[in-house]
Amino acid sequence: MKARYLALILAPLFSTAALAATYTGPGAQSVTTVAAANDAADDTPVVLQGYVTKKINNDDKYEFKDNTGTITVEIDDEDLPPTPFNDKTKVKLTGEVEKHLMSREVDVDIVEIIN
């Protein structure tokens, strides 16, 4: 009897996980260049490869550069990699575009060092 109730309680949890799918329509593709990120809509997913060239201020803003241009990125301390890196270290940034009134920046969730 207890097993039957347990099965009834757990069934909805497993059935919703099995039905979950990923959206693949317009806007679902990640932007992969700085030029595209500078033209992208707010909250557009971004995966960029290039270089963090300098820290802009004492907060968590940096300048990021790839072969298409530069953009400001915001990287929280907890999202920085455990390995130190500099402007010569190639990195991969994963995050989303943050559109402001006069500019755009990338809010970074993951920083990976590329060897």
TIMI-2910 file (N, C-alpha, C, CB; in pm, 1 decimal, decimal comma, always signed):
<rs>
+----------+----------+----------+----------+----------+----------+----------+----------+----------+----------+----------+----------+------+
!      n_x !      n_y !      n_z !     ca_x !     ca_y !     ca_z !      c_x !      c_y !      c_z !     cb_x !     cb_y !     cb_z ! resn !
+----------+----------+----------+----------+----------+----------+----------+----------+----------+----------+----------+----------+------+
!    +81,3 !   -119,8 !     +0,0 !     +0,0 !     +0,0 !     +0,0 !    +86,1 !   +127,0 !     +0,0 !    -92,7 !     -0,6 !   +120,3 !  Met !
!   +191,8 !   +128,7 !    +83,8 !   +279,6 !   +244,7 !    +89,8 !   +351,4 !   +265,8 !    -43,3 !   +381,4 !   +228,5 !   +202,8 !  Lys !
!   +392,1 !   +157,5 !   -107,3 !   +461,7 !   +168,1 !   -235,5 !   +370,3 !   +228,5 !   -341,2 !   +512,0 !    +30,4 !   -281,3 !  Ala !
!   +243,5 !   +196,4 !   -335,4 !   +147,3 !   +250,0 !   -430,8 !   +133,4 !   +401,7 !   -415,5 !    +11,1 !   +182,0 !   -412,4 !  Arg !
!   +123,6 !   +446,9 !   -291,0 !   +113,8 !   +590,9 !   -266,4 !   +242,3 !   +663,4 !   -305,9 !    +82,5 !   +617,3 !   -119,1 !  Tyr !
!   +354,5 !   +602,1 !   -277,9 !   +481,8 !   +661,4 !   -316,1 !   +490,4 !   +676,4 !   -467,7 !   +598,5 !   +576,4 !   -264,1 !  Leu !
!   +445,6 !   +575,2 !   -539,3 !   +446,2 !   +580,4 !   -685,7 !   +354,8 !   +691,6 !   -735,3 !   +402,6 !   +445,1 !   -745,3 !  Ala !
!   +240,0 !   +709,8 !   -672,6 !   +146,9 !   +815,4 !   -711,7 !   +204,4 !   +955,1 !   -685,0 !    +14,7 !   +798,6 !   -637,3 !  Leu !
!   +281,2 !   +967,2 !   -579,0 !   +340,5 !  +1095,7 !   -544,9 !   +456,3 !  +1129,5 !   -638,6 !   +388,4 !  +1095,1 !   -399,8 !  Ile !
!   +538,0 !  +1031,2 !   -671,7 !   +656,2 !  +1054,9 !   -754,0 !   +628,6 !  +1059,2 !   -903,9 !   +756,8 !   +949,6 !   -726,5 !  Leu !
!   +520,6 !  +1000,9 !   -950,3 !   +490,7 !   +993,7 !  -1093,8 !   +487,9 !  +1131,5 !  -1160,9 !   +357,2 !   +924,3 !  -1115,0 !  Ala !
!   +421,9 !  +1231,2 !  -1103,9 !   +420,5 !  +1362,4 !  -1170,3 !   +559,6 !  +1425,4 !  -1182,4 !   +329,4 !  +1456,8 !  -1094,6 !  Pro !
!   +645,5 !  +1400,2 !  -1086,8 !   +780,4 !  +1457,0 !  -1094,1 !   +858,0 !  +1402,2 !  -1213,1 !   +856,7 !  +1428,7 !   -965,2 !  Leu !
!   +848,2 !  +1273,7 !  -1235,5 !   +921,4 !  +1212,5 !  -1345,4 !   +856,1 !  +1240,0 !  -1480,2 !   +932,7 !  +1063,7 !  -1323,3 !  Phe !
!   +725,6 !  +1248,7 !  -1484,3 !   +658,8 !  +1270,2 !  -1612,6 !   +683,4 !  +1411,2 !  -1665,5 !   +508,8 !  +1245,2 !  -1599,0 !  Ser !
!   +689,5 !  +1513,4 !  -1579,6 !   +716,1 !  +1648,9 !  -1627,8 !   +860,1 !  +1663,0 !  -1673,3 !   +685,4 !  +1751,6 !  -1519,0 !  Thr !
!   +952,7 !  +1595,3 !  -1608,1 !  +1092,0 !  +1601,9 !  -1652,4 !  +1107,5 !  +1536,9 !  -1789,3 !  +1184,7 !  +1533,7 !  -1550,2 !  Ala !
!  +1034,9 !  +1431,1 !  -1814,1 !  +1045,4 !  +1363,0 !  -1942,8 !   +983,3 !  +1446,2 !  -2055,1 !   +978,0 !  +1225,9 !  -1935,6 !  Ala !
!   +886,5 !  +1530,3 !  -2021,8 !   +819,8 !  +1610,8 !  -2122,6 !   +890,8 !  +1743,4 !  -2150,8 !   +678,8 !  +1637,6 !  -2079,8 !  Leu !
!   +986,1 !  +1781,6 !  -2066,7 !  +1056,4 !  +1908,5 !  -2085,9 !  +1135,9 !  +1905,5 !  -2216,1 !  +1150,0 !  +1937,9 !  -1966,2 !  Ala !
!  +1127,6 !  +2015,8 !  -2289,5 !  +1198,8 !  +2024,9 !  -2416,9 !  +1266,8 !  +2160,6 !  -2425,4 !  +1102,3 !  +2003,6 !  -2537,3 !  Ala !
!  +1352,1 !  +2177,5 !  -2522,0 !  +1424,5 !  +2302,1 !  -2542,5 !  +1365,6 !  +2376,0 !  -2661,6 !  +1575,1 !  +2275,6 !  -2563,7 !  Thr !
!  +1349,4 !  +2506,3 !  -2646,6 !  +1298,9 !  +2590,4 !  -2755,1 !  +1407,4 !  +2604,0 !  -2861,3 !  +1255,1 !  +2730,6 !  -2702,1 !  Tyr !
!  +1372,0 !  +2583,2 !  -2987,5 !  +1470,0 !  +2590,2 !  -3096,4 !  +1429,2 !  +2688,8 !  -3205,6 !  +1489,7 !  +2452,7 !  -3157,2 !  Thr !
!  +1330,1 !  +2772,5 !  -3179,6 !  +1281,0 !  +2866,6 !  -3280,0 !  +1364,2 !  +2993,5 !  -3287,7 !  +1138,1 !  +2902,3 !  -3250,9 !  Gly !
!  +1310,6 !  +3098,0 !  -3352,9 !  +1383,2 !  +3224,0 !  -3368,7 !  +1430,3 !  +3280,1 !  -3234,8 !  +1295,3 !  +3326,3 !  -3439,3 !  Pro !
!  +1551,0 !  +3325,4 !  -3232,0 !  +1607,4 !  +3383,9 !  -3110,9 !  +1668,3 !  +3283,5 !  -3015,6 !  +1503,3 !  +3459,8 !  -3040,0 !  Gly !
!  +1659,5 !  +3155,4 !  -3047,0 !  +1710,7 !  +3052,4 !  -2956,7 !  +1860,2 !  +3029,6 !  -2974,8 !  +1636,1 !  +2922,2 !  -2978,5 !  Ala !
!  +1913,4 !  +3068,2 !  -3088,1 !  +2055,1 !  +3045,7 !  -3115,5 !  +2140,1 !  +3147,4 !  -3039,3 !  +2083,4 !  +3054,4 !  -3267,3 !  Gln !
!  +2251,6 !  +3100,6 !  -2986,5 !  +2343,5 !  +3188,8 !  -2916,4 !  +2418,2 !  +3277,0 !  -3015,2 !  +2442,2 !  +3107,8 !  -2832,0 !  Ser !
!  +2441,2 !  +3399,9 !  -2974,8 !  +2524,2 !  +3492,5 !  -3050,6 !  +2669,6 !  +3454,2 !  -3023,3 !  +2494,9 !  +3643,2 !  -3011,4 !  Val !
!  +2754,7 !  +3453,3 !  -3126,6 !  +2891,7 !  +3405,6 !  -3108,1 !  +2999,6 !  +3508,1 !  -3141,9 !  +2912,8 !  +3284,6 !  -3190,9 !  Thr !
!  +2961,1 !  +3632,6 !  -3175,3 !  +3061,1 !  +3736,4 !  -3201,8 !  +3022,6 !  +3864,5 !  -3128,8 !  +3074,8 !  +3762,7 !  -3354,2 !  Thr !
!  +3121,9 !  +3946,7 !  -3104,1 !  +3096,5 !  +4076,5 !  -3040,6 !  +3009,0 !  +4162,7 !  -3130,3 !  +3228,9 !  +4149,1 !  -3009,5 !  Val !
!  +3034,3 !  +4160,7 !  -3260,6 !  +2954,0 !  +4240,5 !  -3353,4 !  +2806,8 !  +4202,0 !  -3343,5 !  +3004,2 !  +4222,5 !  -3497,9 !  Ala !
!  +2778,4 !  +4073,4 !  -3338,3 !  +2639,3 !  +4027,1 !  -3326,6 !  +2581,5 !  +4063,3 !  -3189,9 !  +2630,9 !  +3874,4 !  -3349,0 !  Ala !
!  +2661,2 !  +4055,4 !  -3084,8 !  +2613,7 !  +4090,9 !  -2950,2 !  +2578,9 !  +4238,8 !  -2942,1 !  +2719,9 !  +4056,1 !  -2844,5 !  Ala !
!  +2655,4 !  +4322,4 !  -3012,1 !  +2626,8 !  +4467,1 !  -3012,6 !  +2496,8 !  +4500,0 !  -3084,0 !  +2741,0 !  +4543,0 !  -3078,3 !  Asn !
!  +2445,0 !  +4409,2 !  -3165,8 !  +2318,3 !  +4430,7 !  -3236,6 !  +2203,8 !  +4346,8 !  -3180,7 !  +2335,8 !  +4399,7 !  -3383,3 !  Asp !
!  +2231,3 !  +4261,8 !  -3083,5 !  +2132,4 !  +4165,2 !  -3034,4 !  +2032,0 !  +4229,5 !  -2938,9 !  +2202,7 !  +4049,2 !  -2964,6 !  Ala !
!  +1919,2 !  +4163,3 !  -2926,9 !  +1814,4 !  +4207,7 !  -2835,3 !  +1851,9 !  +4173,9 !  -2691,3 !  +1679,2 !  +4143,3 !  -2872,1 !  Ala !
!  +1784,7 !  +4238,3 !  -2597,6 !  +1805,0 !  +4212,5 !  -2456,2 !  +1779,8 !  +4064,6 !  -2426,1 !  +1712,9 !  +4302,1 !  -2370,9 !  Asp !
!  +1860,5 !  +4007,6 !  -2339,8 !  +1849,8 !  +3868,2 !  -2293,6 !  +1884,5 !  +3763,6 !  -2399,2 !  +1710,8 !  +3842,8 !  -2245,0 !  Asp !
!  +1945,1 !  +3803,7 !  -2510,7 !  +1988,2 !  +3707,6 !  -2611,3 !  +2104,4 !  +3626,1 !  -2555,5 !  +2028,8 !  +3779,2 !  -2743,2 !  Thr !
!  +2099,2 !  +3493,1 !  -2566,3 !  +2211,5 !  +3410,1 !  -2519,3 !  +2337,8 !  +3439,3 !  -2599,4 !  +2176,2 !  +3260,3 !  -2529,4 !  Pro !
!  +2452,6 !  +3436,0 !  -2530,9 !  +2580,2 !  +3469,0 !  -2592,3 !  +2685,6 !  +3365,8 !  -2552,1 !  +2624,8 !  +3611,1 !  -2551,9 !  Val !
!  +2765,0 !  +3322,0 !  -2650,1 !  +2884,3 !  +3241,6 !  -2624,9 !  +2995,9 !  +3303,0 !  -2709,2 !  +2861,3 !  +3087,7 !  -2660,0 !  Val !
!  +3088,5 !  +3370,5 !  -2642,0 !  +3194,6 !  +3444,3 !  -2711,4 !  +3331,4 !  +3383,0 !  -2680,8 !  +3192,6 !  +3593,5 !  -2670,6 !  Leu !
!  +3419,3 !  +3385,4 !  -2780,6 !  +3558,0 !  +3343,7 !  -2760,2 !  +3648,9 !  +3458,3 !  -2799,9 !  +3591,6 !  +3215,1 !  -2841,9 !  Gln !
!  +3741,7 !  +3490,7 !  -2710,9 !  +3834,0 !  +3600,8 !  -2735,9 !  +3913,8 !  +3630,3 !  -2611,2 !  +3758,8 !  +3726,1 !  -2782,2 !  Gly !
!  +3932,9 !  +3760,4 !  -2584,2 !  +4023,4 !  +3801,8 !  -2477,5 !  +3960,9 !  +3910,1 !  -2390,4 !  +4154,9 !  +3851,6 !  -2536,2 !  Tyr !
!  +3975,9 !  +3896,8 !  -2260,0 !  +3939,8 !  +4003,3 !  -2166,8 !  +4061,8 !  +4094,1 !  -2163,8 !  +3900,8 !  +3947,7 !  -2020,6 !  Val !
!  +4048,1 !  +4213,2 !  -2221,5 !  +4164,9 !  +4298,8 !  -2243,4 !  +4197,8 !  +4391,7 !  -2127,8 !  +4144,0 !  +4380,1 !  -2365,3 !  Thr !
!  +4096,1 !  +4431,9 !  -2049,5 !  +4125,2 !  +4518,0 !  -1934,6 !  +4005,2 !  +4525,6 !  -1842,3 !  +4165,4 !  +4658,8 !  -1980,7 !  Lys !
!  +4032,6 !  +4561,6 !  -1717,0 !  +3927,9 !  +4588,5 !  -1619,9 !  +3888,5 !  +4734,3 !  -1635,6 !  +3974,8 !  +4556,9 !  -1473,6 !  Lys !
!  +3759,5 !  +4761,0 !  -1644,8 !  +3713,8 !  +4897,6 !  -1671,9 !  +3703,5 !  +4981,4 !  -1545,1 !  +3579,2 !  +4894,4 !  -1741,6 !  Ile !
!  +3656,3 !  +4922,2 !  -1437,1 !  +3643,7 !  +4997,8 !  -1312,7 !  +3662,1 !  +4903,1 !  -1193,9 !  +3505,6 !  +5069,8 !  -1305,2 !  Asn !
!  +3639,8 !  +4953,0 !  -1076,6 !  +3658,8 !  +4870,4 !   -957,3 !  +3546,2 !  +4770,7 !   -935,2 !  +3671,7 !  +4958,1 !   -836,3 !  Asn !
!  +3440,5 !  +4782,3 !  -1011,4 !  +3331,7 !  +4686,6 !   -998,7 !  +3368,7 !  +4559,6 !  -1074,6 !  +3198,2 !  +4746,3 !  -1051,4 !  Asp !
!  +3274,3 !  +4502,8 !  -1144,1 !  +3298,1 !  +4377,7 !  -1215,5 !  +3283,1 !  +4395,2 !  -1366,7 !  +3202,3 !  +4270,1 !  -1165,8 !  Asp !
!  +3321,7 !  +4510,6 !  -1417,3 !  +3313,0 !  +4539,1 !  -1561,2 !  +3451,2 !  +4525,0 !  -1625,2 !  +3255,9 !  +4682,2 !  -1586,1 !  Lys !
!  +3452,0 !  +4461,2 !  -1742,3 !  +3575,4 !  +4438,2 !  -1817,1 !  +3549,8 !  +4468,2 !  -1964,2 !  +3626,6 !  +4291,9 !  -1798,1 !  Tyr !
!  +3657,1 !  +4488,5 !  -2039,4 !  +3646,9 !  +4501,2 !  -2184,1 !  +3684,1 !  +4365,4 !  -2243,8 !  +3739,8 !  +4616,7 !  -2239,3 !  Glu !
!  +3601,1 !  +4319,4 !  -2336,3 !  +3624,4 !  +4191,6 !  -2404,3 !  +3642,0 !  +4218,7 !  -2552,4 !  +3507,0 !  +4091,3 !  -2379,8 !  Phe !
!  +3735,0 !  +4145,8 !  -2614,6 !  +3764,2 !  +4167,5 !  -2755,8 !  +3770,3 !  +4034,6 !  -2829,3 !  +3896,2 !  +4244,3 !  -2772,9 !  Lys !
!  +3706,5 !  +4031,3 !  -2946,8 !  +3727,2 !  +3921,4 !  -3041,3 !  +3765,0 !  +3984,5 !  -3175,0 !  +3598,2 !  +3829,5 !  -3054,5 !  Asp !
!  +3769,9 !  +3906,2 !  -3281,1 !  +3814,1 !  +3961,8 !  -3409,1 !  +3709,0 !  +4049,9 !  -3477,2 !  +3852,3 !  +3849,9 !  -3501,8 !  Asn !
!  +3590,3 !  +4068,0 !  -3413,7 !  +3486,7 !  +4153,3 !  -3473,1 !  +3466,4 !  +4283,7 !  -3397,6 !  +3356,0 !  +4078,7 !  -3479,1 !  Thr !
!  +3531,8 !  +4300,1 !  -3281,0 !  +3515,9 !  +4423,2 !  -3205,5 !  +3531,4 !  +4404,6 !  -3056,2 !  +3383,1 !  +4482,6 !  -3233,8 !  Gly !
!  +3487,7 !  +4506,6 !  -2981,6 !  +3495,8 !  +4503,0 !  -2835,0 !  +3358,5 !  +4529,3 !  -2775,3 !  +3598,2 !  +4606,8 !  -2782,4 !  Thr !
!  +3339,9 !  +4480,2 !  -2653,3 !  +3215,3 !  +4501,3 !  -2579,8 !  +3246,2 !  +4496,1 !  -2430,4 !  +3107,3 !  +4394,5 !  -2618,7 !  Ile !
!  +3168,5 !  +4566,7 !  -2352,9 !  +3180,7 !  +4559,6 !  -2207,9 !  +3113,1 !  +4432,5 !  -2159,2 !  +3118,8 !  +4684,9 !  -2140,1 !  Thr !
!  +3181,0 !  +4363,2 !  -2067,4 !  +3123,4 !  +4243,3 !  -2006,9 !  +3122,2 !  +4261,0 !  -1855,9 !  +3203,1 !  +4115,5 !  -2047,4 !  Val !
!  +3022,5 !  +4205,1 !  -1792,0 !  +3012,5 !  +4208,7 !  -1646,7 !  +3035,1 !  +4068,0 !  -1595,3 !  +2874,3 !  +4264,8 !  -1599,7 !  Glu !
!  +3141,3 !  +4050,1 !  -1517,2 !  +3175,8 !  +3919,1 !  -1463,6 !  +3182,6 !  +3930,1 !  -1311,9 !  +3310,9 !  +3867,0 !  -1522,5 !  Ile !
!  +3090,1 !  +3865,0 !  -1242,9 !  +3092,4 !  +3862,6 !  -1097,4 !  +3211,4 !  +3779,5 !  -1049,8 !  +2959,6 !  +3805,8 !  -1041,0 !  Asp !
!  +3264,6 !  +3812,9 !   -933,1 !  +3381,5 !  +3742,6 !   -880,3 !  +3360,3 !  +3591,6 !   -873,0 !  +3415,9 !  +3795,8 !   -742,7 !  Asp !
!  +3241,9 !  +3548,7 !   -835,6 !  +3215,7 !  +3404,1 !   -822,7 !  +3209,6 !  +3332,9 !   -957,8 !  +3084,9 !  +3381,6 !   -748,1 !  Glu !
!  +3200,6 !  +3409,3 !  -1067,5 !  +3197,3 !  +3349,2 !  -1201,1 !  +3335,2 !  +3345,3 !  -1267,7 !  +3100,7 !  +3425,9 !  -1289,2 !  Asp !
!  +3434,9 !  +3403,8 !  -1203,8 !  +3570,6 !  +3399,1 !  -1257,7 !  +3627,5 !  +3257,9 !  -1241,9 !  +3661,8 !  +3503,1 !  -1187,0 !  Leu !
!  +3713,5 !  +3215,6 !  -1335,1 !  +3771,7 !  +3081,2 !  -1323,3 !  +3870,8 !  +3075,0 !  -1206,8 !  +3842,0 !  +3040,9 !  -1455,1 !  Pro !
!  +3896,5 !  +2955,7 !  -1154,7 !  +3990,4 !  +2943,3 !  -1042,8 !  +4135,4 !  +2970,6 !  -1084,1 !  +3980,1 !  +2804,4 !   -982,4 !  Pro !
!  +4164,9 !  +2957,6 !  -1212,7 !  +4299,1 !  +2981,0 !  -1264,9 !  +4314,0 !  +3127,7 !  -1305,6 !  +4328,2 !  +2887,5 !  -1385,3 !  Thr !
!  +4420,1 !  +3195,0 !  -1262,5 !  +4441,4 !  +3334,3 !  -1305,5 !  +4457,7 !  +3343,7 !  -1457,4 !  +4565,5 !  +3393,5 !  -1235,7 !  Pro !
!  +4412,7 !  +3455,3 !  -1513,7 !  +4426,9 !  +3478,0 !  -1657,3 !  +4454,3 !  +3625,1 !  -1681,9 !  +4300,3 !  +3432,2 !  -1734,2 !  Phe !
!  +4502,4 !  +3657,2 !  -1803,6 !  +4532,1 !  +3795,9 !  -1837,6 !  +4484,7 !  +3825,8 !  -1979,4 !  +4683,3 !  +3824,6 !  -1823,9 !  Asn !
!  +4528,1 !  +3938,4 !  -2033,7 !  +4481,7 !  +3982,4 !  -2165,2 !  +4535,3 !  +3897,2 !  -2280,1 !  +4521,2 !  +4125,5 !  -2187,0 !  Asp !
!  +4627,9 !  +3806,1 !  -2253,5 !  +4682,3 !  +3716,3 !  -2355,8 !  +4618,5 !  +3577,3 !  -2349,1 !  +4834,1 !  +3704,4 !  -2339,9 !  Lys !
!  +4532,4 !  +3554,7 !  -2251,1 !  +4468,0 !  +3426,1 !  -2231,1 !  +4335,7 !  +3422,2 !  -2306,4 !  +4446,0 !  +3398,9 !  -2081,3 !  Thr !
!  +4320,5 !  +3325,7 !  -2395,5 !  +4194,9 !  +3312,9 !  -2469,8 !  +4090,1 !  +3250,1 !  -2377,3 !  +4214,2 !  +3226,7 !  -2600,2 !  Lys !
!  +3970,6 !  +3311,9 !  -2375,8 !  +3863,2 !  +3264,3 !  -2289,5 !  +3733,9 !  +3245,9 !  -2367,8 !  +3841,2 !  +3361,1 !  -2173,7 !  Val !
!  +3645,8 !  +3169,1 !  -2310,8 !  +3510,5 !  +3150,5 !  -2364,3 !  +3414,4 !  +3203,2 !  -2258,0 !  +3480,6 !  +2997,6 !  -2400,1 !  Lys !
!  +3331,2 !  +3298,8 !  -2297,9 !  +3233,2 !  +3359,2 !  -2207,2 !  +3093,8 !  +3313,8 !  -2247,0 !  +3242,9 !  +3514,4 !  -2209,2 !  Leu !
!  +3016,7 !  +3270,3 !  -2149,3 !  +2877,7 !  +3230,9 !  -2171,4 !  +2790,1 !  +3320,2 !  -2084,9 !  +2854,3 !  +3078,8 !  -2138,4 !  Thr !
!  +2689,0 !  +3380,0 !  -2146,9 !  +2600,9 !  +3468,7 !  -2072,3 !  +2487,6 !  +3518,4 !  -2159,3 !  +2678,7 !  +3586,0 !  -2016,0 !  Gly !
!  +2446,6 !  +3643,6 !  -2134,9 !  +2337,7 !  +3701,7 !  -2213,7 !  +2357,6 !  +3851,4 !  -2229,0 !  +2201,4 !  +3672,7 !  -2148,5 !  Glu !
!  +2300,5 !  +3903,5 !  -2336,4 !  +2309,0 !  +4045,9 !  -2366,2 !  +2220,8 !  +4123,6 !  -2269,0 !  +2267,3 !  +4074,3 !  -2512,8 !  Val !
!  +2276,0 !  +4231,9 !  -2218,3 !  +2199,7 !  +4326,7 !  -2136,6 !  +2193,5 !  +4457,2 !  -2215,9 !  +2265,6 !  +4348,3 !  -1992,6 !  Glu !
!  +2074,8 !  +4491,9 !  -2262,3 !  +2056,8 !  +4612,5 !  -2341,8 !  +2022,9 !  +4728,9 !  -2249,7 !  +1946,2 !  +4592,6 !  -2448,4 !  Lys !
!  +2102,0 !  +4834,9 !  -2261,0 !  +2078,0 !  +4956,8 !  -2185,3 !  +2031,9 !  +5065,4 !  -2282,2 !  +2206,2 !  +5001,3 !  -2107,5 !  His !
!  +1998,6 !  +5180,7 !  -2231,7 !  +1946,0 !  +5287,9 !  -2314,5 !  +2038,3 !  +5323,0 !  -2430,9 !  +1921,9 !  +5410,2 !  -2230,2 !  Leu !
!  +2166,6 !  +5339,3 !  -2403,3 !  +2260,8 !  +5381,4 !  -2506,9 !  +2369,6 !  +5278,5 !  -2538,3 !  +2325,3 !  +5509,5 !  -2465,6 !  Met !
!  +2365,1 !  +5162,5 !  -2475,9 !  +2472,1 !  +5065,3 !  -2497,8 !  +2423,8 !  +4923,9 !  -2468,6 !  +2593,5 !  +5098,6 !  -2410,4 !  Ser !
!  +2511,8 !  +4829,8 !  -2497,7 !  +2486,5 !  +4689,5 !  -2465,5 !  +2609,9 !  +4635,3 !  -2395,5 !  +2452,5 !  +4605,5 !  -2594,0 !  Arg !
!  +2587,8 !  +4538,3 !  -2309,7 !  +2697,7 !  +4466,8 !  -2247,1 !  +2655,4 !  +4321,1 !  -2233,0 !  +2735,8 !  +4529,3 !  -2108,2 !  Glu !
!  +2749,2 !  +4237,2 !  -2195,6 !  +2719,3 !  +4096,4 !  -2176,4 !  +2730,7 !  +4065,0 !  -2027,9 !  +2814,5 !  +4006,2 !  -2260,5 !  Val !
!  +2625,2 !  +4010,3 !  -1971,3 !  +2625,2 !  +3963,3 !  -1833,2 !  +2674,5 !  +3819,2 !  -1837,9 !  +2481,3 !  +3974,8 !  -1765,7 !  Asp !
!  +2795,8 !  +3795,7 !  -1790,6 !  +2861,7 !  +3666,4 !  -1803,7 !  +2826,1 !  +3575,1 !  -1687,6 !  +3012,8 !  +3684,2 !  -1812,1 !  Val !
!  +2789,6 !  +3451,4 !  -1720,8 !  +2760,0 !  +3349,4 !  -1619,5 !  +2875,9 !  +3252,5 !  -1602,1 !  +2633,8 !  +3272,6 !  -1656,9 !  Asp !
!  +2949,2 !  +3225,3 !  -1709,2 !  +3057,9 !  +3126,5 !  -1705,7 !  +3178,2 !  +3181,4 !  -1782,6 !  +3011,6 !  +2989,6 !  -1766,2 !  Ile !
!  +3296,4 !  +3172,2 !  -1722,0 !  +3422,8 !  +3205,2 !  -1788,3 !  +3505,9 !  +3077,9 !  -1793,5 !  +3499,9 !  +3321,0 !  -1713,5 !  Val !
!  +3544,7 !  +3036,2 !  -1914,2 !  +3628,4 !  +2918,0 !  -1931,3 !  +3755,7 !  +2958,4 !  -2001,7 !  +3554,5 !  +2807,4 !  -2010,3 !  Glu !
!  +3868,6 !  +2907,6 !  -1954,0 !  +3996,0 !  +2932,0 !  -2020,9 !  +4012,3 !  +2830,1 !  -2130,6 !  +4115,0 !  +2925,8 !  -1921,5 !  Ile !
!  +4049,1 !  +2879,1 !  -2251,1 !  +4068,4 !  +2792,3 !  -2367,5 !  +4218,5 !  +2775,8 !  -2389,0 !  +3998,6 !  +2851,4 !  -2496,1 !  Ile !
!  +4262,8 !  +2653,3 !  -2396,5 !  +4406,1 !  +2627,2 !  -2421,6 !  +4432,6 !  +2601,6 !  -2566,6 !  +4454,9 !  +2509,1 !  -2340,1 !  Asn !
+----------+----------+----------+----------+----------+----------+----------+----------+----------+----------+----------+----------+------+
</rs>
